[in-house]
Amino acid sequence: MKQGWIKIFSALDVLQAKLAEDLLKQNGIESHILSKPDSMIPSVGEAELYTLPEKAEQAVSLLKENGLL
């Protein structure tokens, strides 16, 4: 994880985090997914979405407007 980035979103489904990441990219907001797979079932587990602090407020608003938060 890049230092100084902050978590703006988390989901139990990596696909949902990917959708959020794609939405942010379409709007010019850089983001990164940190996946935490379950040790028993690697395809399941929490995924967290991070962005730069100066973009966090805009990113959260965008995610809310699109029903992801």
N, C-alpha and C positions, 0 to 999 in steps of 0.2 A: 504494500500500500504506500502510496506517495505521502510523504510527511506533510502535515498541516491540513489535509483534506478532512472533510467532516461527513458523517453519515446523515443522509437525508431520507432514506427509505430502506425498509427491510421486508422480506417476504419469505414464506416457507417454500415457495416455488421459484426456481431459477428463471423459468419462462416469464413470470410476471416481472421480475427484476429486469430482464432483457427488454420487455416492452417499455418499461419506464426509461431505461437507458436509451432506447431508440427514439423515444419522444423527446428526450432532452437533446440528443444529437441533432435531430431535425430542427431544433430551435437554437442551435449554436452553443449549447451548454456542454462542456466537457464533463464526463463522468466515468466512473470505474466500478465494476462489480467485484465484490469479494465474496466468493462462494465458500460455505462451510458445510461440506457434505456430511451426512450421517455415516458413522463408522460401519454400521450394519448394512445400510442400503445407500451406496454412494450417489445414486440419482435423486435422492431425497435429502433435503437439508436447507438450512437458512441461507439466503443470499442477501447481501447488504449492498446498497448503492451509495457511493461517495462522490462528492464534488468539491470544487474549490470554495472556500469560505465566502468569497465575494459573489459567488453565483448561487449560493444555497437558498436565499430567500426567493429568488426568481424561479429556481428549480422546484421548490416546494409548492409555490403558487401554481406553476404549470401542471404539476402532478395532481393537485387538488382539482383544478379546472377540468381535467380529463378523467376524473373519477378513480385515480390510482391511489389516492390517499384519503 
